[in-house]
Amino acid sequence: MKSKKLSEKILRSIKSKGFSNITLDPVLETKFILQRSGENFKRYLFSFYDLNGKELCLRPDLTISSVIRFIQNKKNNKEKVYYSGEAFRKNYQKRDSIIKNQIGYEILGSNNKQKDDKEIIDTSLKILKNSGFKKSVLKIGNIELFNLLIDKLDIPRRWKNRLKRYYWNENYFNELLKRLETNSDIDPVFVETDRSRYQKMRKENKNKTIAARTYKEILDRFNMKIEDPRKSSTGKKNTNIIKNFLKIKCPLEKTPKVLNTFFKKNKINIIVGKGFFPLGRSKNRNLKIEFSAANGREVELYSSMIFSIEVKIKSKLKNFISGGRYDQLTTNLGFRKVSAVGAAVNMNLYD
């Protein structure tokens, strides 16, 4: 009963902000999910084949369903929508499936990013206000800042791409930092062996293949390592800069000063303006607003602004709303790029 009343309040709050209700197809083509999440995610899907041999699955996420709907309807104009329903995934630890109840709201075809980012956050704060939670924390981050920092560091290009790609996989990301810091994965004996093989392969037919890769591909990769080597002298310094950046947490109104001081101290040519974040100081004494450089790393979806709202229930903070901007999602799914920002409410809060 409590969950139902909360759901009704949330939907009223979203409607009052001018969002229109849409119905989403409960079934998706499996290829769209795998294009974004990879083959490893396939085991979590409830999938099957239709009469034409096309592989389908129950939707594991409503955001993807909404974006695909927008693309397939050939929408170009800005659209403010909301939806509610279930998302289905297998869970091999507790039970056979997860039925995740979700309410989401999005601005698709967004032209004014900062304005629309702020509208999504303002809508989220209205939901929070009308939901009756007393103590809460709004955490805001921005993936663009992390990517910009990585681009400015003296690190080989292939390593910059790795750090950006695996930012969301915290365990593997930390392993990459360890390798970058210590060069522990570089064995001088293997390096010399590779050099010898490299010289021999240069004399061979470049179209020959080994392990499904042509000699040309292997030689190009080795040339890249030669031209842009990993430097042990800067590895530790760059690793410390990355680690210290991800530790930054501060009140949102102090964020530009804190970040600019950090960048200046580390001689990095980045300046963050006061208007970079779509929100200022809160008038709600029960709401704490902070910047967190590492916010939202558990979800590989967002491309710039990212936020989450946690509420206090029985002395514990629990995630209530999370969202951000995901302009790259449509291209990851194999479609044209669509500017998009949105958020989802965790309706399993009381489960």
TORGU-433727 format. One record per residue: x, y, z of N, C-alpha, C in turn; residue in three letters. Coordinates in steps of 0.2 Angstrom, whole numbers, plus 5000, padded with zeros to 4 digits. Example, Ala and Ser with C-alpha at 12.3 -4.5 7.8 and 13.67 -1.06 7.14 Angstrom:
BEGIN
506649725039506249785039506649845039ALA506449895035506849955036506450005039SER
//
This chain:
BEGIN
500449945000500050005000500450065000MET501050065004501450125005501750134998LYS501950084995502350084988501850114983SER501250094983500750114978500550194979LYS500550214985500450284986501050324984LYS501650304985502250334983502250344976LEU502050284972502050284965501550334962SER500950344965500450394963500750464964GLU501050474969501350544971501950564965LYS502350514964502850524959502550534952ILE502050504950501750514943501450584943LEU501150604948500850674948501450724948ARG501950714951502550764951502750764944SER502850704940503150704934502650744929ILE502050724929501550754925501550834925LYS501550854932501550924933502150964929SER502650924928503250954924503150954917LYS502550934914502450934907502650874903GLY502850814907503050754903502450714901PHE502450684895501850644892502050574893SER501450534895501550464896501650424890ASN502050374890502150324884502150254886ILE501950214882501950134883502550104879THR502850064883503450034880503349964879LEU503649934873503549864871503949824876ASP503649774879504049734884504549684881PRO504549684874505049634870505549684866VAL506149664866506649694862507049644858LEU507349674852507849624849508449624853GLU508649564854509249554858509849584856THR509949594850510549624847510649694850LYS510149734851510149804854510449804861PHE510349754865510549744872511349724871ILE511449684867512149654866512649704863LEU512349754859512749804856513049854861GLN512549864867512749904872513149874878ARG512949814879513149784885513649724884SER513749704878514149644876513849574877GLY514249524874513949454875513949434882GLU514349454886514349434893513749444897ASN513349494894512749514897512149464895PHE512249424890511749384887511449334892LYS511849314897511649264901511149284906ARG511049354907510549384911509949394908TYR509849384901509249404898508749344897LEU508149354897507649304896507549314888PHE507849264884507849274877507449214874SER507249224868506949174864506949194856PHE506749144852506749164845506049164842TYR505949204837505249204834505249164828ASP504749154824504649104819505149124813LEU505349184813505849204808506549194810ASN506649164816507349154818507649214821GLY507349264822507549324826507549324833LYS508149334836508249324843507949384847GLU507449374852507149424855507249414863LEU507049464867507149464874506649504878CYS506549484884506149534888506549594890LEU506249654890506749714891507049704898ARG507749714898508049714905508149784907PRO507949834903508049904905507549944901ASP507149994904506650034901506950094897LEU507550114899507850174896508050154888THR508250094888508450074881507850064877ILE507250034880506650034876506350104874SER506450154878506250214876506650244871SER507250244871507650274866507550234859VAL507550174859507350134853506750154850ILE506250164854505550194852505650254848ARG505950304851506050374849506450364842PHE506950324841507250314835506850284829ILE506550234831506150194826505550234824GLN505250284828504750324826504950384822ASN505650384821505950444817505750514820LYS505850514826505750574830506350624829LYS506250684828506750734828506650794833ASN506050814834505950864838506050844846ASN506150894850506150874857505550844860LYS505650794864505050754867505250744874GLU504750764878504750744886504250694887LYS504550634890504150574891504250544897VAL503750504900503850464906503550394905TYR503750354908503450284908503550244914TYR503150194915503250144921503150074919SER503450034923503349954921503949914924GLY504049854922504449814925505049794920GLU505649784923506249764919506449694921ALA506649654917506749584919507449564917PHE507749534922508449504922508549444926ARG508949394924509049334928509549354933LYS509449314939509949324945510149254947ASN510749244947511049174948511249164955TYR511149224959511349214966510749204971GLN510149234970509649234974509049194972LYS508849214966508249174963508349184955ARG507849154952507949144945507849214941ASP507449254944507349324940507349384945SER507449434942507249504945506749534941ILE506249554945505749604942505849674945ILE506149714941506349784944505749834942LYS505449854947504849904945505249974944ASN505050014939505450074937504950124934GLN505050184937504750244934505250284931ILE505250304924505750344921505450404918GLY505850454917505650514913506250544910TYR506150564903506750584899506550644895GLU507050674893507050724887507450704882ILE507150684876507450664870507450714865LEU507950714861508050764855508250834859GLY508550834864508650894868509150934864SER509051004864509451054861509851094866ASN509551114871509851154876510051104882ASN510651074882510851024886510851054894LYS511151104895511151134902510451144905GLN510051174901509351184903508951124904LYS509051074899508651014900508950964906ASP509650974907509950934913509650964919ASP509551024919509251054925508551034926LYS508151034921507451014921507350944924GLU507850894922507750834925507950824932ILE508450864934508650874941508050904945ILE507750954942507250994946506650944947ASP506450904942505950864942506050804947THR506650784948506850734953506850764960SER506950824961506950864967506250874969LEU505750884964505050894966504750824968LYS504950774965504750704967505050694974ILE505650704975505850694982505450734987LEU505350804986504950844990504250814992LYS503950784987503250764987503250694990ASN503850664991503850584993503850585000SER504050635004503950635011504650615015GLY505150605011505750585014506150645018PHE506350635024506550695028507350705026LYS507750655026508450665025508650645018LYS509050675015509250655008509950685006SER510250655001510850674998510850674990VAL510950734987510950734980511750734978LEU511950684974512650684972512650694965LYS513150744962513150764955513950754953ILE513950724947514650714944514650724937GLY515150714934515150734926515750684923ASN515550644919516050594916516450634911ILE516250684908516650724904517350754907GLU517250774914517850794917518350744918LEU518150674919518650624920518950614913PHE518550614907518850594901519350654899ASN519150714901519550774899520250764903LEU520150744909520850734913521250684910LEU520950634908521350574905521750604899ILE521350644895521650664888522250714890ASP522250744895522750794897523450764900LYS523350704902523950664905524450634900LEU525050634902525550604898525550524898ASP525050504894524950424894524850404887ILE525050354885524950324878524250324876PRO524150344870523450344868523050284869ARG523350224868522950164869522750154876ARG523150184881523050174888522550224890TRP522450284887521950334888521250294886LYS521250264880520650234878520450174883ASN520950144886520750084890520450114897ARG520750164899520550194906519850224905LEU519650254899518950274898518550224897LYS518750174893518250114892518050074898ARG518550064903518450024909518350064915TYR518250124914518050174920517450144924TYR517050104921516450074924516550014927TRP517049974926517249914929517849924934ASN517649944940518049974945518649924946GLU518549854947519049814948519549814943ASN519349804937519849804931520149874930TYR519849924931520049994931520649994936PHE520549974942521149974947521749934945ASN521549874942522149834939522549874934GLU522149914930522549954925522950004928LEU522650034933523050084937523750054940LEU523649994942524249964945524749954940LYS524549924934525049914929525349974926ARG524950034926525150094924525750124929LEU525550114935526050144940526650104941GLU526650034940527249994942527549964936THR527249964930527449934924527649854926ASN527249834930527349764933527149714927SER526849724922526649684917527149684911ASP527649724912528149724906528749684908ILE528849624905529449584906529949594900ASP530549614902531149634897531249574892PRO531249514895531349454891530849454885VAL530149454887529649454882529649514877PHE529849574880529949624875530449614870VAL531049584872531549564867531249514862GLU530949464865530649414860530149444855THR529749484858529249524853529649564848ASP530149594850530549634845530849584839ARG531049524841531349484836530749454832SER530149444834529649424830529349474826ARG529449534828529249594824529649604818TYR530249594819530749604813530649544808GLN530449484810530349434806529649444802LYS529149464806528549474803528549534797MET528949574798528949634793529149604786ARG529549554786529749524780529249474777LYS528749464780528249414778527649454774GLU527249414771526649434768526149464773ASN525949534773525549564778524849544778LYS524649504773523949474773523849414777ASN524449384779524449314783524149334789LYS523749274792523449284798523749244804THR523649264810523849224816523349244821ILE522949194824522449204829521949254827ALA521749244821521249284818521349354816ALA522049374817522249444816522849444810ARG522749484806523249494800523949514803THR524449494799525149524801525149604801TYR524749634797524749704796524449734803LYS523949704805523649724812524149724817GLU524449664818524949654823525549704823ILE525749714817526349754816526149834817LEU525549854815525249914817525249934824ASP525049874828524949884835525649894838ARG526149854836526849854839527149924837PHE527049944831527250014829526950064834ASN526350064836526050104840526350104847MET526550044849526950044856527650074855LYS527950064850528650094849528550174848ILE528150194845528050264844527750304850GLU527350274854527050304860527150254866ASP527750244868527850194874527650224880PRO527450174885527250184891527950204896ARG527950264899528450284902528450274910LYS528950234912528950214919529050284924SER529350334921529550394925528850434927SER528350424922527750464923527150424926THR527250354926526650314927526450324934GLY526850324939526650334946526350404947LYS526650454944526350524945525650524942LYS525550504936524850504933524350464936ASN524550404939524150364943523850394949THR524350434953524150474959523650524957ASN523750554951523250614949522550584948ILE522550524945521950494943521550474950ILE521950444954521650414961521450474965LYS521850534965521650584969521050624966ASN520950624960520350654957519750624958PHE519750554958519150514960518950514967LEU519450544971519250544978518950614980LYS518850664975518650724977517850724978ILE517650754984516950764986516950824989LYS516450864988516350934991515650964990CYS515451014994514851044992514851074985PRO514251064982514251084975514451154974LEU514251204978514451274977515151284977GLU515551244980516251244981516651214976LYS516251174971516651124967517051164962THR516851214958517351244953517951264957PRO517951294963518551314966519051254968LYS518751204971519051144972519351104966VAL519051104961519251074955519851114952LEU519751174951520251224948520851224952ASN520851214959521451214963521751144962THR521351094961521651024960522051024953PHE521751054948522051054941522651094941PHE522651154944523151204944523751174948LYS523651134954524151104958524551054954LYS524151014949524450964945524650984938ASN524651054937524851084931524451054925LYS523851044926523351024920522951084918ILE522951094911522651144908521851134908ASN521551134913520751134913520551184918ILE520051224916519651274920518951254920ILE518651244926517951234927517551294929VAL517051324925516751384926516151374931GLY515951424934515351424939514751394936LYS514651404930514051374926514051304924GLY514551264926514651204923514151154926PHE513951164932513451114935512751154935PHE512251114933511551134932511151154939PRO511451164944511151174950511551214955LEU511251254960511651294965511451264972GLY511551314976511451294983510751274985ARG510551234989509951204990509651244996SER508951264995508551295001508351255006LYS508351185004508051135008508651115013ASN508551125020509051105025509151035026ARG508650995024508650925024508950885018ASN509150935013509450905007510150925007LEU510650875006511350895006511550884998LYS511850934995512050934988512750934988ILE513050884985513850874984514050854977GLU514650874976514950844970515350784972PHE515350734967515750674969516050654962SER516650654961517050644955516950564953ALA516850524957516750454956515950434956ALA515550474956514850454956514550424950ASN514250364952513850324946514250284942GLY514850254945515350214941515050144940ARG514450124943514250064943513750054937GLU513650104933513150104927513550134921VAL513650084916513950104910513450134905GLU513250194906512750224902512850294900LEU513050334905513150404904513750434901TYR513650494898514150524894514450584897SER514050614901514250684904513950694911SER513450734912513150744919512850684921MET512950664928512650604931512550624938ILE511950604941511750614947511350564951PHE511350564957510950514961510650544967SER510050524969509750554975509650494980ILE509950494986509950444991509450474997GLU509050424999508650445005508750405011VAL508650435017508750395023508150365025LYS508250295026507650255028507950205034ILE507650215040507950175045508650185046LYS508950245046509650265048510050245042SER509850215036510250195031510050235025LYS510650255021510450295015510350245009LEU509850255005509650205000509550244993LYS509750214988509650254981508850254980ASN508650314978507950334977507850354969PHE508350394967508250414960508950424957ILE509050404951509750404948509650424940SER510050464938510050484931510650524928GLY510550554922511050584919510950594912GLY511450614908511450624901511850564898ARG511450534892511750484889511650494881TYR512050544879512050554872512350504867ASP512750464870513050404866512650344866GLN512150334869511750274870511550254863LEU511250304859510950284853511450254848THR512050294848512550264843512850204845THR512850184852513050124854512550064852ASN511950084851511450034849511450034841LEU511850074838511950064830511450114827GLY511250164830510750214827511150284826PHE510750334824511050404823511050424831ARG511450474832511550504838510950544840LYS510750534846510150574849510350604856VAL510250674856510450704863509850674868SER510050654874509550624878509850634886ALA509350644890509450654897508850624901VAL508950594906508350564910508550534917GLY508050514920508150484927507650424928ALA507750384933507350334934507250334942ALA506650314944506550304951506550234953VAL506850214959506950154961506250134965ASN505850094962505150084965505250014969MET505849984970505949934974506249954981ASN506150014982506450044988506250014995LEU505549994995505349965001505349885001TYR505649854996505649784995506149755000ASP
//
